[in-house]
Amino acid sequence: MAGDTLYVSGQIAIEPYTGKLVDDNIKSETEQVLKNIIAILKEVEMTLHNVVKVSIFLSDMAIYGEVNEVYGKYLGESLPAREAIAAKGLPMGVNVEMSCIAVKL
């Protein structure tokens, strides 16, 4: 937190209670990333409605459509600014990583 702004560093699909990577498919991986972000937001009494910017890093732009489908289910109402880029060599060989900025309103 910096004042009323929360900067969430890159989140990958690690299930917090088991420490295992959720990598069954790109949709479940993306969903776990978003669940992790939601959990972090909850710790500072925020929700996805507080998110103003999301950065999405993908192993391949070919998976963007599937990631976007899951992303839309979670952030479709608030539609924060976002960027999506392909990045070579994401942590632990994941396919998707997200970071975000949220502001207390």
N, C-alpha and C positions, 0 to 999 in steps of 0.2 A: 504494500500500500504506500502510496505517496499522496498524502492528503486524502481526497475523496476518490482517487484513481487507483485501480488495481491492475497490475501488470502480471499476467499469467504466462509464465515461460512455457516452452514447448511441451505439450502433453502427448504421450503415446498411449497405446491401448494396453496398459498394464492394469490388471485387476488388482485393486488395492488390498484386498483381504488375503489373496493367495500369492501375489507377486508374479503371477503368470501372465504371459503375453496372450491377449485375445487376438488370434490371427486365423480364425476359421475361414473367414472370407472378408472382403473389403467392407461390406456393410456392417458386419458385427465389429470389425476393428474400428470403423468410424464411430459407431455408436458408443463404444467403450471410451474413446477419446472424449466425446462430448459428455458422457456421464462423469468422467474425471474432472472436466472443467466445471460442470454443475456442482460437484462436491466442493471444489475450491471456492466457488462463488458463495455457496451456502455458508461456509465458515466465516465469511465477512458480511453476512446478511444481505447478499445480492442474489439475483437470478439472471437468467439469460437476457432478460429485458434491460439489464444494465450494461450489456456488452455493446460497445460502440465500434469495435474493430476486431477482425479475426484474420490471422495469417494462416493459410493452409499450405503445407508442404507435402507434395506427393512424390512417390517413387517413380510415377509415370503418368503423364497427362491423360493417358487412355482410361484411367480409372476415375477421372473427374466426374463423369455422369453419375456413377454409383455413389460416390462420396457426396455429391451435391444433392442427391435424392434424400439421403439420411440427414444431411445438414439442414435441408429445407423443413424436415419434420420437426426439428428442434428450434431452428431460428427463423422459420418462415414468416412469423408474425412481426418480429422486430427488425429483420433484415439490416444488420449492421454493415458498415463498410467492410469489404474483404478483398483479399488477394489470394490467388492460388498459383503456386509455381511448382515445377518439377525440380526436385533436388536429388543429386546423386549421393547415395550413402546415408540414409536416415538412421538414427540410433536403433540398435538391435535389429536392423534389417526390416523395420516396419515399412508399411506402405503409405501411412498417413501420420502426420504430426500437426498439431494446431497450437497456436498461441493466441492470446487475446488481450484486449484492454477493456476494462469495465469501469464505469463511473457511477458513484452513488448519486441518485437524483434527488 
